[in-house]
Amino acid sequence: MELYDAVPSLDLADFTSGNPARKHQFVQELGRAYQNIGFVAIKNHGLNDELQNQLYDWVKRFFTLDDSIKQKYEIPELRGQRGYIGRMKEQAKDHKTPDLKEHYHVGQTVTDSDPIKAEYPDNIFPAEMPEFGKYAVEAYRTLENTGRTMLKAISLFLGLDENYFEDKVHNGNSILRAIHYFPIQNPDILPPDAVRAAAHGDINLITLLMGASSEGLQVLRRDGVWIPITALPNQIVVNVGDMIERHTNNVLKSTIHRVVNPPREKMNTSRYSIPFFMHPRSDMDLSCLPNCISSENPKHYPDISAGAFLDERLAQIFKK
């Protein structure tokens, strides 16, 4: 087991350079990080500063709207898959108290004749600010493309064809989530275990996170030590989700992470974050890959589809 003091930094341009040696080195370093800490910081990811800044600006404007306006975009029957999700509606698996956050979900838009379109509800965007949807969709497409490139590198590390995931993520059920960790004016009224985001692993294949507005994100290292996740302004953080961990029979690690509360004197301030949760199509077979099963690493999970696994986890976190 290799212990990292910080999340490793890699350059995606090494993978896309056309230079076989640089590409191979990127794949090996990525795989080593994902076998140990489960997180990397990536530069040359394709998401420019202007798009990030514009999206964050409109996200902040939305969350400052009156609750009566925000709640127009909360549709309970969608189980939080599109639109606004109100304060303290989501809780981590095995954690009793909901997270101190509210968020907004943007999902897949199917533009071809793919019948999977019937599985997805339409996106919901606030009529009060049409620019919100414009920048959210642009960021969604950019991060989706970056995620496909990252999955190519993961495939090669696993000894699979480089395009192994391509048909599995085409029109996948991915989600862009804008999160507002709202200010707490009186921390004394909170339950003792109330935190911005309790310790959890992500459900999906991989998560791509553009820089948050403040610190607080931590990852649980294999020796039980929590370390802060920091990325430079020109980087995004990309981590392995539970679907990849399950599919690789624990060869790659979906590492537990959390967002801790700030110091008491800063509890009355907001924190914003925008992760992109890359999901496959619902019919993807998440059965453990044969080449990840051995006498030293026997099969740990029963066979399941991505859609069935997602339903299980949504029932846990939204108390379906």
C-alpha positions as CSV (number, residue, x, y, z in Angstrom):
1,M,0.0,0.0,0.0
2,E,1.4,3.4,-1.1
3,L,0.4,6.3,1.2
4,Y,0.1,9.8,-0.4
5,D,0.4,13.0,1.5
6,A,-1.6,14.8,-1.2
7,V,-3.6,13.9,-4.2
8,P,-1.3,13.1,-7.1
9,S,-1.2,15.7,-10.0
10,L,-1.3,14.5,-13.6
11,D,-1.4,16.1,-17.0
12,L,-4.1,14.8,-19.4
13,A,-2.1,16.2,-22.3
14,D,0.4,13.3,-21.7
15,F,-2.4,10.9,-22.5
16,T,-3.6,12.7,-25.6
17,S,-0.1,13.8,-26.9
18,G,0.3,11.0,-29.4
19,N,3.6,10.1,-27.7
20,P,3.3,6.4,-26.7
21,A,5.8,6.8,-23.8
22,R,4.0,9.7,-22.3
23,K,0.7,8.0,-22.7
24,H,1.9,4.8,-21.1
25,Q,3.4,6.7,-18.2
26,F,0.1,8.6,-17.6
27,V,-1.8,5.3,-17.6
28,Q,0.5,3.7,-15.1
29,E,0.6,6.7,-12.8
30,L,-3.2,7.1,-12.9
31,G,-3.7,3.4,-12.2
32,R,-1.3,3.5,-9.3
33,A,-3.1,6.4,-7.8
34,Y,-6.5,4.8,-8.3
35,Q,-5.3,1.6,-6.6
36,N,-4.3,3.5,-3.6
37,I,-5.9,6.8,-2.9
38,G,-8.6,6.8,-5.6
39,F,-8.2,10.5,-6.4
40,V,-6.0,12.5,-8.9
41,A,-5.8,16.2,-9.8
42,I,-5.8,16.7,-13.6
43,K,-4.7,19.7,-15.7
44,N,-5.4,20.3,-19.4
45,H,-8.8,18.9,-18.9
46,G,-10.6,21.2,-21.4
47,L,-12.7,23.2,-19.0
48,N,-11.7,26.9,-19.4
49,D,-11.7,29.5,-16.6
50,E,-14.3,31.6,-18.3
51,L,-16.9,28.8,-18.4
52,Q,-16.1,27.8,-14.8
53,N,-16.4,31.4,-13.6
54,Q,-19.7,32.1,-15.5
55,L,-21.3,28.9,-14.2
56,Y,-20.3,29.6,-10.6
57,D,-21.6,33.1,-10.9
58,W,-25.1,31.9,-12.1
59,V,-25.1,29.1,-9.5
60,K,-24.5,31.6,-6.7
61,R,-27.2,33.8,-8.1
62,F,-29.7,31.0,-8.1
63,F,-29.1,29.9,-4.5
64,T,-29.6,33.5,-3.3
65,L,-33.1,33.4,-4.7
66,D,-36.0,33.3,-2.2
67,D,-36.9,29.7,-1.2
68,S,-40.4,30.2,-2.7
69,I,-38.8,30.6,-6.1
70,K,-36.3,27.8,-5.8
71,Q,-39.0,25.4,-4.7
72,K,-40.8,25.9,-8.0
73,Y,-38.0,23.8,-9.5
74,E,-38.2,20.9,-6.9
75,I,-40.2,18.0,-8.3
76,P,-40.5,15.3,-5.6
77,E,-41.5,12.5,-8.0
78,L,-38.2,12.9,-9.9
79,R,-36.3,11.6,-6.7
80,G,-33.8,14.4,-7.0
81,Q,-32.6,13.5,-10.5
82,R,-33.4,16.9,-12.0
83,G,-33.9,20.4,-10.8
84,Y,-33.6,21.8,-7.3
85,I,-33.2,19.6,-4.1
86,G,-33.9,21.6,-1.0
87,R,-31.9,21.9,2.2
88,M,-31.1,18.8,4.1
89,K,-32.9,16.4,1.8
90,E,-29.9,14.0,1.2
91,Q,-27.9,12.0,3.7
92,A,-24.9,9.8,3.3
93,K,-25.3,6.0,3.5
94,D,-25.3,4.9,7.2
95,H,-25.4,8.5,8.4
96,K,-28.5,9.5,10.4
97,T,-28.4,13.3,9.9
98,P,-28.9,14.9,6.5
99,D,-26.1,16.9,4.9
100,L,-26.0,20.7,5.4
101,K,-26.6,21.5,1.8
102,E,-29.0,22.2,-1.0
103,H,-28.3,21.4,-4.7
104,Y,-29.4,21.5,-8.3
105,H,-29.2,18.7,-10.8
106,V,-28.7,18.8,-14.6
107,G,-28.9,15.5,-16.4
108,Q,-28.3,14.0,-19.8
109,T,-29.9,15.4,-23.0
110,V,-30.3,12.8,-25.7
111,T,-29.9,14.4,-29.1
112,D,-30.0,11.3,-31.3
113,S,-32.6,8.6,-31.8
114,D,-31.4,6.5,-28.9
115,P,-34.4,4.9,-27.2
116,I,-32.7,5.4,-23.8
117,K,-34.2,8.9,-23.9
118,A,-37.4,7.4,-22.5
119,E,-35.5,6.7,-19.2
120,Y,-34.5,10.4,-18.6
121,P,-36.7,13.2,-17.4
122,D,-36.3,16.6,-19.2
123,N,-33.9,19.0,-17.5
124,I,-35.5,21.8,-15.5
125,F,-33.9,25.2,-15.6
126,P,-34.9,28.4,-13.7
127,A,-36.9,30.7,-15.9
128,E,-35.6,33.7,-13.9
129,M,-32.1,33.1,-15.3
130,P,-31.8,31.3,-18.6
131,E,-28.0,31.8,-18.6
132,F,-27.8,29.2,-15.8
133,G,-28.9,26.4,-18.1
134,K,-26.7,27.6,-21.0
135,Y,-23.5,27.4,-18.9
136,A,-24.6,24.3,-17.1
137,V,-25.1,22.3,-20.3
138,E,-21.8,23.5,-21.8
139,A,-19.9,22.4,-18.7
140,Y,-21.8,19.1,-18.7
141,R,-20.7,18.4,-22.3
142,T,-17.1,19.4,-21.6
143,L,-16.8,17.3,-18.5
144,E,-18.5,14.4,-20.2
145,N,-15.9,14.4,-22.9
146,T,-13.1,14.7,-20.4
147,G,-14.6,11.8,-18.5
148,R,-14.6,9.6,-21.6
149,T,-10.9,10.3,-22.0
150,M,-10.2,9.4,-18.4
151,L,-12.1,6.1,-18.9
152,K,-9.9,5.3,-21.9
153,A,-6.9,5.6,-19.7
154,I,-8.5,3.4,-17.0
155,S,-9.4,0.8,-19.6
156,L,-5.8,0.5,-20.7
157,F,-4.6,0.2,-17.1
158,L,-7.0,-2.7,-16.6
159,G,-5.8,-4.4,-19.7
160,L,-9.0,-3.7,-21.6
161,D,-9.5,-2.2,-25.1
162,E,-9.1,1.5,-24.9
163,N,-12.7,2.0,-26.0
164,Y,-14.2,-0.5,-23.6
165,F,-16.4,2.1,-21.9
166,E,-17.4,4.1,-25.0
167,D,-20.7,2.3,-25.7
168,K,-21.4,2.1,-22.0
169,V,-21.3,5.8,-21.4
170,H,-22.9,6.9,-24.7
171,N,-25.9,8.9,-23.5
172,G,-25.1,7.7,-20.0
173,N,-27.1,8.8,-16.9
174,S,-24.6,11.4,-15.8
175,I,-25.4,14.3,-13.5
176,L,-23.9,17.8,-13.1
177,R,-24.6,18.9,-9.5
178,A,-24.4,22.5,-8.3
179,I,-24.1,22.4,-4.5
180,H,-24.6,25.2,-2.0
181,Y,-23.4,24.5,1.5
182,F,-25.5,27.2,3.1
183,P,-24.5,29.5,6.0
184,I,-25.4,28.4,9.6
185,Q,-26.1,31.4,11.8
186,N,-26.5,29.5,15.0
187,P,-24.3,26.3,15.0
188,D,-25.6,25.4,18.5
189,I,-29.0,24.3,17.2
190,L,-27.4,21.6,14.9
191,P,-27.4,17.9,15.7
192,P,-23.9,17.0,17.0
193,D,-23.2,14.9,13.8
194,A,-24.4,17.5,11.3
195,V,-21.8,18.2,8.6
196,R,-21.7,19.7,5.2
197,A,-21.2,16.3,3.6
198,A,-20.8,13.2,5.7
199,A,-18.3,10.6,4.8
200,H,-19.3,8.7,1.7
201,G,-18.2,7.1,-1.5
202,D,-19.6,8.3,-4.9
203,I,-22.1,5.9,-6.6
204,N,-21.0,6.4,-10.2
205,L,-18.1,5.4,-12.5
206,I,-15.9,8.5,-11.9
207,T,-16.5,12.0,-10.6
208,L,-15.0,15.2,-12.1
209,L,-14.9,18.1,-9.7
210,M,-14.1,21.7,-10.8
211,G,-12.5,23.8,-8.0
212,A,-14.8,24.6,-5.1
213,S,-15.2,28.1,-3.6
214,S,-13.4,27.2,-0.4
215,E,-11.6,24.4,1.4
216,G,-13.2,21.6,3.3
217,L,-13.0,18.5,1.1
218,Q,-11.1,15.6,2.7
219,V,-10.2,12.0,1.6
220,L,-9.7,9.1,3.9
221,R,-6.3,7.6,3.3
222,R,-5.9,3.8,3.6
223,D,-4.2,4.1,7.0
224,G,-7.3,5.9,8.4
225,V,-5.8,9.4,8.1
226,W,-8.0,12.2,6.6
227,I,-6.0,14.4,4.2
228,P,-7.2,17.6,2.5
229,I,-7.9,17.5,-1.2
230,T,-6.4,20.5,-2.9
231,A,-6.1,21.3,-6.6
232,L,-4.4,24.2,-8.3
233,P,-6.7,26.7,-10.1
234,N,-6.0,25.1,-13.5
235,Q,-6.8,21.6,-12.3
236,I,-9.9,19.5,-11.7
237,V,-10.1,16.5,-9.3
238,V,-11.1,13.1,-10.7
239,N,-12.0,10.2,-8.4
240,V,-13.1,6.6,-8.7
241,G,-16.8,5.9,-7.8
242,D,-18.4,2.8,-6.4
243,M,-19.4,1.4,-9.8
244,I,-15.7,1.2,-11.0
245,E,-14.7,-0.3,-7.7
246,R,-17.3,-2.9,-8.0
247,H,-16.7,-3.6,-11.7
248,T,-12.9,-4.0,-11.0
249,N,-13.5,-6.2,-7.9
250,N,-11.8,-3.7,-5.7
251,V,-8.7,-3.4,-7.8
252,L,-9.5,0.4,-8.2
253,K,-10.6,2.2,-5.0
254,S,-13.7,4.3,-4.4
255,T,-12.2,6.2,-1.5
256,I,-14.4,7.6,1.3
257,H,-14.4,11.4,1.4
258,R,-16.3,14.2,3.1
259,V,-16.8,18.0,3.4
260,V,-16.1,19.1,6.9
261,N,-17.6,22.1,8.6
262,P,-15.5,25.3,8.6
263,P,-14.3,26.8,11.9
264,R,-17.1,28.1,14.0
265,E,-16.4,31.7,13.1
266,K,-16.9,30.8,9.4
267,M,-20.1,28.7,9.8
268,N,-22.1,31.7,8.6
269,T,-20.5,31.7,5.2
270,S,-21.4,29.8,2.0
271,R,-19.4,27.2,0.2
272,Y,-20.1,26.2,-3.4
273,S,-19.0,23.1,-5.4
274,I,-19.9,21.7,-8.8
275,P,-19.1,18.0,-9.3
276,F,-19.9,16.0,-12.5
277,F,-21.0,12.4,-11.7
278,M,-20.3,10.3,-14.7
279,H,-22.7,7.4,-15.0
280,P,-23.1,4.7,-17.6
281,R,-26.2,3.6,-19.2
282,S,-28.6,1.7,-16.9
283,D,-28.1,-1.6,-18.8
284,M,-24.3,-1.7,-18.2
285,D,-23.3,-5.0,-16.6
286,L,-21.4,-4.2,-13.5
287,S,-20.3,-7.8,-12.9
288,C,-16.7,-8.1,-11.7
289,L,-14.3,-8.2,-14.7
290,P,-12.8,-11.7,-15.1
291,N,-9.3,-10.3,-15.3
292,C,-9.8,-8.7,-11.9
293,I,-10.7,-12.0,-10.2
294,S,-8.0,-14.3,-8.9
295,S,-7.3,-16.7,-6.1
296,E,-5.7,-13.7,-4.2
297,N,-8.6,-11.5,-5.0
298,P,-11.8,-13.6,-5.2
299,K,-15.0,-12.2,-6.5
300,H,-16.5,-9.8,-3.9
301,Y,-19.8,-8.8,-5.4
302,P,-22.9,-10.5,-7.0
303,D,-23.8,-9.5,-10.6
304,I,-25.9,-6.4,-11.0
305,S,-26.7,-3.8,-13.6
306,A,-25.8,-0.2,-13.3
307,G,-29.5,0.8,-13.2
308,A,-30.3,-1.6,-10.4
309,F,-27.3,-0.5,-8.4
310,L,-28.2,3.2,-8.8
311,D,-31.7,2.5,-7.6
312,E,-30.4,0.7,-4.5
313,R,-28.1,3.6,-3.6
314,L,-30.7,6.3,-4.3
315,A,-33.1,4.6,-1.9
316,Q,-30.4,4.8,0.8
317,I,-29.5,8.5,0.3
318,F,-32.9,10.0,-0.5
319,K,-34.9,7.5,1.7
320,K,-36.9,6.6,-1.5
